[in-house]
Protein backbone atom coordinates (compact mmCIF):
# COMPACT_ATOMS: atom_id res chain seq x y z
CA UNK A 1 0.00 0.00 0.00
CA UNK A 2 1.37 3.46 -0.87
CA UNK A 3 1.96 5.80 2.02
CA UNK A 4 1.28 9.55 2.12
CA UNK A 5 3.14 12.00 4.31
CA UNK A 6 2.40 15.71 4.89
CA UNK A 7 5.37 18.04 4.70
CA UNK A 8 5.56 21.77 5.35
CA UNK A 9 7.74 23.51 2.80
CA UNK A 10 10.32 26.12 3.67
CA UNK A 11 9.00 28.83 1.31
CA UNK A 12 6.10 29.33 1.21
CA UNK A 13 5.03 27.87 4.55
CA UNK A 14 2.40 25.49 3.22
CA UNK A 15 1.67 21.82 3.80
CA UNK A 16 1.68 19.43 0.83
CA UNK A 17 1.27 15.67 0.56
CA UNK A 18 3.99 13.43 -0.84
CA UNK A 19 4.57 9.70 -1.23
CA UNK A 20 7.12 8.46 1.25
CA UNK A 21 8.20 5.28 -0.61
CA UNK A 22 8.22 3.30 2.66
CA UNK A 23 10.75 5.66 4.24
CA UNK A 24 10.69 5.65 8.08
CA UNK A 25 9.93 9.36 8.45
CA UNK A 26 8.96 10.65 11.87
CA UNK A 27 7.16 13.79 12.93
CA UNK A 28 9.22 17.05 12.84
CA UNK A 29 11.96 15.33 10.84
CA UNK A 30 13.59 17.23 7.98
CA UNK A 31 13.55 15.71 4.49
CA UNK A 32 14.22 16.48 0.83
CA UNK A 33 11.30 16.23 -1.64
CA UNK A 34 10.93 16.56 -5.39
CA UNK A 35 8.47 19.11 -6.82
CA UNK A 36 7.87 20.90 -10.10
CA UNK A 37 10.58 23.42 -9.19
CA UNK A 38 13.15 20.72 -8.42
CA UNK A 39 14.50 19.55 -5.07
CA UNK A 40 13.18 21.35 -1.99
CA UNK A 41 13.67 21.19 1.74
CA UNK A 42 10.79 20.63 4.19
CA UNK A 43 9.68 19.44 7.60
CA UNK A 44 7.43 16.42 8.21
CA UNK A 45 4.10 17.36 9.81
CA UNK A 46 2.42 13.94 10.08
CA UNK A 47 4.00 10.48 9.84
CA UNK A 48 3.28 8.28 6.79
CA UNK A 49 -0.26 6.93 6.46
CA UNK A 50 -1.55 4.24 4.14
CA UNK A 51 -3.72 5.32 1.22
CA UNK A 52 -5.39 3.87 -1.86
CA UNK A 53 -3.52 3.35 -5.11
CA UNK A 54 -5.82 5.83 -6.85
CA UNK A 55 -4.15 8.61 -4.90
CA UNK A 56 -0.97 8.17 -6.95
CA UNK A 57 -2.48 10.24 -9.76
CA UNK A 58 -3.48 13.09 -7.45
CA UNK A 59 -0.06 13.41 -5.77
CA UNK A 60 2.69 12.68 -8.30
CA UNK A 61 5.54 14.06 -6.13
CA UNK A 62 7.44 11.97 -3.63
CA UNK A 63 10.03 12.15 -0.88
CA UNK A 64 13.60 11.71 -2.13
CA UNK A 65 15.40 11.11 1.16
CA UNK A 66 15.56 12.04 4.79
CA UNK A 67 17.73 15.10 5.31
CA UNK A 68 21.36 14.31 5.97
CA UNK A 69 23.83 16.48 7.93
CA UNK A 70 25.15 17.74 4.58
CA UNK A 71 21.60 18.83 3.60
CA UNK A 72 21.20 20.67 6.89
CA UNK A 73 24.48 22.50 6.32
CA UNK A 74 23.41 23.36 2.79
CA UNK A 75 20.10 24.87 3.89
CA UNK A 76 21.88 26.94 6.54
CA UNK A 77 24.21 28.36 3.90
CA UNK A 78 21.26 29.00 1.60
CA UNK A 79 19.50 31.10 4.25
CA UNK A 80 22.62 33.25 4.66
CA UNK A 81 22.98 33.67 0.88
CA UNK A 82 19.34 34.72 0.61
CA UNK A 83 19.84 37.56 3.07
CA UNK A 84 22.95 38.74 1.23
CA UNK A 85 21.22 38.56 -2.15
CA UNK A 86 18.26 40.51 -0.81
CA UNK A 87 20.49 43.31 0.44
CA UNK A 88 22.37 43.51 -2.86
CA UNK A 89 19.15 43.59 -4.85
CA UNK A 90 17.80 46.48 -2.74
CA UNK A 91 21.01 48.41 -3.37
CA UNK A 92 20.73 47.85 -7.13
CA UNK A 93 17.12 49.04 -7.09
CA UNK A 94 18.09 52.25 -5.28
CA UNK A 95 20.98 52.89 -7.68
CA UNK A 96 18.71 52.63 -10.70
CA UNK A 97 15.89 54.51 -8.90
CA UNK A 98 13.29 51.93 -9.83
CA UNK A 99 9.74 52.26 -8.49
CA UNK A 100 9.45 48.79 -6.98
CA UNK A 101 9.53 47.13 -3.55
CA UNK A 102 11.48 43.93 -2.96
CA UNK A 103 9.52 41.50 -0.78
CA UNK A 104 11.49 38.24 -0.59
CA UNK A 105 14.43 36.39 -2.09
CA UNK A 106 14.44 32.59 -2.52
CA UNK A 107 17.25 30.24 -3.49
CA UNK A 108 16.56 26.84 -4.99
CA UNK A 109 17.93 23.86 -3.07
CA UNK A 110 20.56 23.17 -5.75
CA UNK A 111 21.55 26.91 -5.63
CA UNK A 112 21.27 27.26 -9.42
CA UNK A 113 18.27 29.61 -9.42
CA UNK A 114 17.35 32.72 -7.43
CA UNK A 115 13.79 34.10 -7.36
CA UNK A 116 13.12 37.71 -6.32
CA UNK A 117 9.54 38.68 -5.42
CA UNK A 118 8.59 42.35 -5.70
CA UNK A 119 5.53 44.60 -5.76
CA UNK A 120 4.98 47.71 -7.89
CA UNK A 121 2.09 49.98 -8.73
CA UNK A 122 2.95 50.24 -12.43
CA UNK A 123 4.78 48.15 -14.99
CA UNK A 124 8.55 48.06 -14.37
CA UNK A 125 11.30 47.38 -16.88
CA UNK A 126 13.80 45.29 -14.89
CA UNK A 127 15.87 43.83 -17.73
CA UNK A 128 19.01 45.75 -16.78
CA UNK A 129 18.52 44.78 -13.15
CA UNK A 130 18.42 41.09 -14.11
CA UNK A 131 21.69 41.43 -16.00
CA UNK A 132 23.42 43.03 -13.01
CA UNK A 133 22.21 40.35 -10.60
CA UNK A 134 23.16 37.51 -12.97
CA UNK A 135 26.72 38.84 -13.32
CA UNK A 136 27.12 39.16 -9.55
CA UNK A 137 25.60 35.85 -8.35
CA UNK A 138 26.46 33.66 -11.36
CA UNK A 139 23.05 31.98 -11.28
CA UNK A 140 19.74 32.08 -13.09
CA UNK A 141 17.75 35.14 -11.98
CA UNK A 142 13.95 35.35 -11.99
CA UNK A 143 11.92 38.40 -10.91
CA UNK A 144 8.23 37.88 -10.13
CA UNK A 145 5.70 40.68 -9.78
CA UNK A 146 3.22 39.76 -7.02
CA UNK A 147 0.12 41.44 -5.61
CA UNK A 148 -0.47 42.81 -2.12
CA UNK A 149 -2.21 39.65 -0.89
CA UNK A 150 0.69 37.51 -2.13
CA UNK A 151 3.05 39.80 -0.22
CA UNK A 152 1.20 39.12 3.03
CA UNK A 153 1.29 35.38 2.26
CA UNK A 154 5.08 35.42 1.84
CA UNK A 155 5.91 37.77 4.72
CA UNK A 156 3.44 36.18 7.16
CA UNK A 157 2.27 37.60 10.47
CA UNK A 158 -0.42 37.45 13.16
CA UNK A 159 -4.04 38.29 12.38
CA UNK A 160 -6.59 40.08 14.54
CA UNK A 161 -7.72 36.68 15.86
CA UNK A 162 -4.31 36.08 17.44
CA UNK A 163 -3.35 33.23 15.10
CA UNK A 164 -1.02 33.05 12.10
CA UNK A 165 -2.39 34.27 8.79
CA UNK A 166 -4.51 31.70 6.97
CA UNK A 167 -2.85 32.49 3.63
CA UNK A 168 0.55 31.69 5.14
CA UNK A 169 -0.36 28.46 6.92
CA UNK A 170 -2.96 26.46 4.97
CA UNK A 171 -4.73 28.41 2.21
CA UNK A 172 -3.69 27.39 -1.30
CA UNK A 173 -5.71 29.91 -3.30
CA UNK A 174 -7.25 33.27 -2.51
CA UNK A 175 -11.03 33.43 -2.57
CA UNK A 176 -12.95 36.46 -3.90
CA UNK A 177 -14.17 38.63 -1.00
CA UNK A 178 -16.82 41.36 -1.29
CA UNK A 179 -18.46 43.86 1.02
CA UNK A 180 -21.76 41.96 0.68
CA UNK A 181 -20.33 39.19 2.87
CA UNK A 182 -19.74 41.64 5.72
CA UNK A 183 -23.23 43.14 5.32
CA UNK A 184 -24.83 39.68 5.26
CA UNK A 185 -23.16 38.80 8.57
CA UNK A 186 -24.12 42.15 10.20
CA UNK A 187 -20.47 43.07 10.75
CA UNK A 188 -19.04 46.53 11.14
CA UNK A 189 -18.36 48.18 7.78
CA UNK A 190 -15.36 50.05 9.15
CA UNK A 191 -12.46 49.20 6.78
CA UNK A 192 -9.94 49.11 9.62
CA UNK A 193 -11.91 46.33 11.38
CA UNK A 194 -12.62 44.05 8.43
CA UNK A 195 -9.31 44.46 6.57
CA UNK A 196 -6.35 42.15 6.95
CA UNK A 197 -2.63 42.73 6.98
CA UNK A 198 -2.60 43.14 3.19
CA UNK A 199 -5.08 46.03 3.35
CA UNK A 200 -7.79 44.02 1.57
CA UNK A 201 -10.92 42.46 3.08
CA UNK A 202 -10.13 39.54 5.37
CA UNK A 203 -10.35 36.06 3.86
CA UNK A 204 -12.21 34.76 6.93
CA UNK A 205 -15.32 36.70 5.84
CA UNK A 206 -16.03 33.90 3.38
CA UNK A 207 -15.88 31.07 5.95
CA UNK A 208 -19.44 31.51 7.28
CA UNK A 209 -20.91 33.25 4.26
CA UNK A 210 -22.47 30.06 2.90
CA UNK A 211 -24.31 29.38 6.16
CA UNK A 212 -25.82 32.87 6.22
CA UNK A 213 -26.81 32.56 2.57
CA UNK A 214 -28.39 29.13 3.17
CA UNK A 215 -30.37 30.41 6.17
CA UNK A 216 -31.66 33.37 4.18
CA UNK A 217 -32.86 31.06 1.40
CA UNK A 218 -34.68 28.85 3.87
CA UNK A 219 -36.44 31.85 5.39
CA UNK A 220 -37.50 33.09 1.96
CA UNK A 221 -38.94 29.65 1.12
CA UNK A 222 -40.84 29.40 4.42
CA UNK A 223 -42.38 32.89 4.12
CA UNK A 224 -45.68 33.07 2.14
CA UNK A 225 -45.11 34.48 -1.28
CA UNK A 226 -47.42 37.28 -2.42
CA UNK A 227 -49.29 36.61 -5.63
CA UNK A 228 -48.10 38.52 -8.63
CA UNK A 229 -50.52 40.35 -10.94
CA UNK A 230 -49.44 38.10 -13.78
CA UNK A 231 -50.32 34.98 -11.76
CA UNK A 232 -53.73 36.41 -10.88
CA UNK A 233 -54.41 37.16 -14.54
CA UNK A 234 -53.43 33.63 -15.57
CA UNK A 235 -55.74 32.16 -12.95
CA UNK A 236 -58.60 34.35 -14.15
CA UNK A 237 -58.03 33.27 -17.75
CA UNK A 238 -57.97 29.60 -16.82
CA UNK A 239 -61.09 29.81 -14.61
CA UNK A 240 -63.06 32.58 -16.26
CA UNK A 241 -66.45 31.43 -14.89
CA UNK A 242 -65.31 31.39 -11.27
CA UNK A 243 -63.59 34.73 -11.72
CA UNK A 244 -66.78 36.26 -13.13
CA UNK A 245 -68.80 34.94 -10.17
CA UNK A 246 -66.30 36.40 -7.72
CA UNK A 247 -66.33 39.76 -9.46
CA UNK A 248 -70.15 39.86 -9.50
CA UNK A 249 -70.28 38.98 -5.79
CA UNK A 250 -67.82 41.75 -5.02
CA UNK A 251 -69.74 44.32 -7.06
CA UNK A 252 -73.01 43.39 -5.37
CA UNK A 253 -71.48 43.58 -1.92
CA UNK A 254 -69.87 46.96 -2.72
CA UNK A 255 -73.23 48.25 -4.09
CA UNK A 256 -75.05 47.22 -0.91
CA UNK A 257 -72.43 48.98 1.20
CA UNK A 258 -72.82 52.20 -0.82
CA UNK A 259 -76.61 52.07 -0.44
CA UNK A 260 -76.33 51.64 3.31
CA UNK A 261 -74.02 54.62 3.49
CA UNK A 262 -76.44 56.77 1.49
CA UNK A 263 -79.41 55.76 3.67
CA UNK A 264 -77.42 56.48 6.81
CA UNK A 265 -76.51 59.96 5.52
CA UNK A 266 -80.13 61.13 4.84
CA UNK A 267 -80.84 62.35 8.38
CA UNK A 268 -77.32 63.59 9.02
CA UNK A 269 -78.37 67.19 9.66
CA UNK A 270 -80.08 66.41 13.01
CA UNK A 271 -78.03 66.85 16.14
CA UNK A 272 -78.00 64.34 19.00
CA UNK A 273 -79.18 66.82 21.68
CA UNK A 274 -82.16 68.19 19.69
CA UNK A 275 -85.59 66.51 19.90
CA UNK A 276 -86.62 64.20 17.08
CA UNK A 277 -89.46 66.37 15.80
CA UNK A 278 -87.43 69.60 15.62
CA UNK A 279 -85.93 70.40 12.24
CA UNK A 280 -82.47 71.96 12.00
CA UNK A 281 -82.35 75.72 11.54
CA UNK A 282 -79.69 78.24 10.52
CA UNK A 283 -79.36 79.41 14.12
CA UNK A 284 -78.15 75.94 15.17
CA UNK A 285 -75.19 76.31 12.84
CA UNK A 286 -76.36 73.76 10.27
CA UNK A 287 -76.62 74.64 6.61
CA UNK A 288 -80.13 74.48 5.08
CA UNK A 289 -80.83 71.30 3.18
CA UNK A 290 -81.27 71.73 -0.57
CA UNK A 291 -83.15 68.47 -1.12
CA UNK A 292 -86.70 68.84 0.19
CA UNK A 293 -87.63 65.18 -0.02
CA UNK A 294 -84.53 63.78 1.64
CA UNK A 295 -86.21 63.27 5.07
CA UNK A 296 -89.28 61.39 3.82
CA UNK A 297 -88.90 57.64 4.16
CA UNK A 298 -91.06 56.98 1.05
CA UNK A 299 -88.78 58.95 -1.23
CA UNK A 300 -86.59 56.53 -3.24
CA UNK A 301 -84.28 59.25 -4.59
CA UNK A 302 -81.06 59.47 -2.59
CA UNK A 303 -78.85 62.45 -2.13
CA UNK A 304 -76.41 61.07 -4.67
CA UNK A 305 -79.10 60.89 -7.45
CA UNK A 306 -79.93 64.64 -7.48
CA UNK A 307 -76.77 65.78 -9.28
CA UNK A 308 -77.29 63.10 -11.95
CA UNK A 309 -80.86 64.30 -12.66
CA UNK A 310 -79.67 67.87 -12.96
CA UNK A 311 -77.04 66.85 -15.51
CA UNK A 312 -79.63 64.98 -17.54
CA UNK A 313 -81.97 68.01 -17.56
CA UNK A 314 -79.16 70.27 -18.74
CA UNK A 315 -78.29 67.89 -21.56
CA UNK A 316 -81.94 67.74 -22.68
CA UNK A 317 -82.28 71.52 -22.61
CA UNK A 318 -79.09 71.95 -24.62
C-alpha positions in Angstrom: 0.0 0.0 0.0 1.4 3.5 -0.9 2.0 5.8 2.0 1.3 9.5 2.1 3.1 12.0 4.3 2.4 15.7 4.9 5.4 18.0 4.7 5.6 21.8 5.4 7.7 23.5 2.8 10.3 26.1 3.7 9.0 28.8 1.3 6.1 29.3 1.2 5.0 27.9 4.6 2.4 25.5 3.2 1.7 21.8 3.8 1.7 19.4 0.8 1.3 15.7 0.6 4.0 13.4 -0.8 4.6 9.7 -1.2 7.1 8.5 1.3 8.2 5.3 -0.6 8.2 3.3 2.7 10.8 5.7 4.2 10.7 5.6 8.1 9.9 9.4 8.5 9.0 10.7 11.9 7.2 13.8 12.9 9.2 17.1 12.8 12.0 15.3 10.8 13.6 17.2 8.0 13.5 15.7 4.5 14.2 16.5 0.8 11.3 16.2 -1.6 10.9 16.6 -5.4 8.5 19.1 -6.8 7.9 20.9 -10.1 10.6 23.4 -9.2 13.2 20.7 -8.4 14.5 19.6 -5.1 13.2 21.4 -2.0 13.7 21.2 1.7 10.8 20.6 4.2 9.7 19.4 7.6 7.4 16.4 8.2 4.1 17.4 9.8 2.4 13.9 10.1 4.0 10.5 9.8 3.3 8.3 6.8 -0.3 6.9 6.5 -1.5 4.2 4.1 -3.7 5.3 1.2 -5.4 3.9 -1.9 -3.5 3.3 -5.1 -5.8 5.8 -6.9 -4.1 8.6 -4.9 -1.0 8.2 -6.9 -2.5 10.2 -9.8 -3.5 13.1 -7.4 -0.1 13.4 -5.8 2.7 12.7 -8.3 5.5 14.1 -6.1 7.4 12.0 -3.6 10.0 12.2 -0.9 13.6 11.7 -2.1 15.4 11.1 1.2 15.6 12.0 4.8 17.7 15.1 5.3 21.4 14.3 6.0 23.8 16.5 7.9 25.1 17.7 4.6 21.6 18.8 3.6 21.2 20.7 6.9 24.5 22.5 6.3 23.4 23.4 2.8 20.1 24.9 3.9 21.9 26.9 6.5 24.2 28.4 3.9 21.3 29.0 1.6 19.5 31.1 4.3 22.6 33.2 4.7 23.0 33.7 0.9 19.3 34.7 0.6 19.8 37.6 3.1 22.9 38.7 1.2 21.2 38.6 -2.2 18.3 40.5 -0.8 20.5 43.3 0.4 22.4 43.5 -2.9 19.1 43.6 -4.8 17.8 46.5 -2.7 21.0 48.4 -3.4 20.7 47.8 -7.1 17.1 49.0 -7.1 18.1 52.2 -5.3 21.0 52.9 -7.7 18.7 52.6 -10.7 15.9 54.5 -8.9 13.3 51.9 -9.8 9.7 52.3 -8.5 9.4 48.8 -7.0 9.5 47.1 -3.5 11.5 43.9 -3.0 9.5 41.5 -0.8 11.5 38.2 -0.6 14.4 36.4 -2.1 14.4 32.6 -2.5 17.3 30.2 -3.5 16.6 26.8 -5.0 17.9 23.9 -3.1 20.6 23.2 -5.7 21.6 26.9 -5.6 21.3 27.3 -9.4 18.3 29.6 -9.4 17.3 32.7 -7.4 13.8 34.1 -7.4 13.1 37.7 -6.3 9.5 38.7 -5.4 8.6 42.4 -5.7 5.5 44.6 -5.8 5.0 47.7 -7.9 2.1 50.0 -8.7 2.9 50.2 -12.4 4.8 48.2 -15.0 8.5 48.1 -14.4 11.3 47.4 -16.9 13.8 45.3 -14.9 15.9 43.8 -17.7 19.0 45.7 -16.8 18.5 44.8 -13.2 18.4 41.1 -14.1 21.7 41.4 -16.0 23.4 43.0 -13.0 22.2 40.3 -10.6 23.2 37.5 -13.0 26.7 38.8 -13.3 27.1 39.2 -9.6 25.6 35.8 -8.4 26.5 33.7 -11.4 23.0 32.0 -11.3 19.7 32.1 -13.1 17.7 35.1 -12.0 14.0 35.4 -12.0 11.9 38.4 -10.9 8.2 37.9 -10.1 5.7 40.7 -9.8 3.2 39.8 -7.0 0.1 41.4 -5.6 -0.5 42.8 -2.1 -2.2 39.6 -0.9 0.7 37.5 -2.1 3.1 39.8 -0.2 1.2 39.1 3.0 1.3 35.4 2.3 5.1 35.4 1.8 5.9 37.8 4.7 3.4 36.2 7.2 2.3 37.6 10.5 -0.4 37.5 13.2 -4.0 38.3 12.4 -6.6 40.1 14.5 -7.7 36.7 15.9 -4.3 36.1 17.4 -3.3 33.2 15.1 -1.0 33.0 12.1 -2.4 34.3 8.8 -4.5 31.7 7.0 -2.9 32.5 3.6 0.5 31.7 5.1 -0.4 28.5 6.9 -3.0 26.5 5.0 -4.7 28.4 2.2 -3.7 27.4 -1.3 -5.7 29.9 -3.3 -7.2 33.3 -2.5 -11.0 33.4 -2.6 -13.0 36.5 -3.9 -14.2 38.6 -1.0 -16.8 41.4 -1.3 -18.5 43.9 1.0 -21.8 42.0 0.7 -20.3 39.2 2.9 -19.7 41.6 5.7 -23.2 43.1 5.3 -24.8 39.7 5.3 -23.2 38.8 8.6 -24.1 42.1 10.2 -20.5 43.1 10.8 -19.0 46.5 11.1 -18.4 48.2 7.8 -15.4 50.0 9.2 -12.5 49.2 6.8 -9.9 49.1 9.6 -11.9 46.3 11.4 -12.6 44.0 8.4 -9.3 44.5 6.6 -6.4 42.1 7.0 -2.6 42.7 7.0 -2.6 43.1 3.2 -5.1 46.0 3.4 -7.8 44.0 1.6 -10.9 42.5 3.1 -10.1 39.5 5.4 -10.4 36.1 3.9 -12.2 34.8 6.9 -15.3 36.7 5.8 -16.0 33.9 3.4 -15.9 31.1 5.9 -19.4 31.5 7.3 -20.9 33.3 4.3 -22.5 30.1 2.9 -24.3 29.4 6.2 -25.8 32.9 6.2 -26.8 32.6 2.6 -28.4 29.1 3.2 -30.4 30.4 6.2 -31.7 33.4 4.2 -32.9 31.1 1.4 -34.7 28.8 3.9 -36.4 31.8 5.4 -37.5 33.1 2.0 -38.9 29.6 1.1 -40.8 29.4 4.4 -42.4 32.9 4.1 -45.7 33.1 2.1 -45.1 34.5 -1.3 -47.4 37.3 -2.4 -49.3 36.6 -5.6 -48.1 38.5 -8.6 -50.5 40.3 -10.9 -49.4 38.1 -13.8 -50.3 35.0 -11.8 -53.7 36.4 -10.9 -54.4 37.2 -14.5 -53.4 33.6 -15.6 -55.7 32.2 -13.0 -58.6 34.3 -14.2 -58.0 33.3 -17.7 -58.0 29.6 -16.8 -61.1 29.8 -14.6 -63.1 32.6 -16.3 -66.5 31.4 -14.9 -65.3 31.4 -11.3 -63.6 34.7 -11.7 -66.8 36.3 -13.1 -68.8 34.9 -10.2 -66.3 36.4 -7.7 -66.3 39.8 -9.5 -70.2 39.9 -9.5 -70.3 39.0 -5.8 -67.8 41.8 -5.0 -69.7 44.3 -7.1 -73.0 43.4 -5.4 -71.5 43.6 -1.9 -69.9 47.0 -2.7 -73.2 48.3 -4.1 -75.0 47.2 -0.9 -72.4 49.0 1.2 -72.8 52.2 -0.8 -76.6 52.1 -0.4 -76.3 51.6 3.3 -74.0 54.6 3.5 -76.4 56.8 1.5 -79.4 55.8 3.7 -77.4 56.5 6.8 -76.5 60.0 5.5 -80.1 61.1 4.8 -80.8 62.4 8.4 -77.3 63.6 9.0 -78.4 67.2 9.7 -80.1 66.4 13.0 -78.0 66.8 16.1 -78.0 64.3 19.0 -79.2 66.8 21.7 -82.2 68.2 19.7 -85.6 66.5 19.9 -86.6 64.2 17.1 -89.5 66.4 15.8 -87.4 69.6 15.6 -85.9 70.4 12.2 -82.5 72.0 12.0 -82.3 75.7 11.5 -79.7 78.2 10.5 -79.4 79.4 14.1 -78.2 75.9 15.2 -75.2 76.3 12.8 -76.4 73.8 10.3 -76.6 74.6 6.6 -80.1 74.5 5.1 -80.8 71.3 3.2 -81.3 71.7 -0.6 -83.2 68.5 -1.1 -86.7 68.8 0.2 -87.6 65.2 0.0 -84.5 63.8 1.6 -86.2 63.3 5.1 -89.3 61.4 3.8 -88.9 57.6 4.2 -91.1 57.0 1.1 -88.8 58.9 -1.2 -86.6 56.5 -3.2 -84.3 59.2 -4.6 -81.1 59.5 -2.6 -78.8 62.5 -2.1 -76.4 61.1 -4.7 -79.1 60.9 -7.5 -79.9 64.6 -7.5 -76.8 65.8 -9.3 -77.3 63.1 -11.9 -80.9 64.3 -12.7 -79.7 67.9 -13.0 -77.0 66.9 -15.5 -79.6 65.0 -17.5 -82.0 68.0 -17.6 -79.2 70.3 -18.7 -78.3 67.9 -21.6 -81.9 67.7 -22.7 -82.3 71.5 -22.6 -79.1 72.0 -24.6 
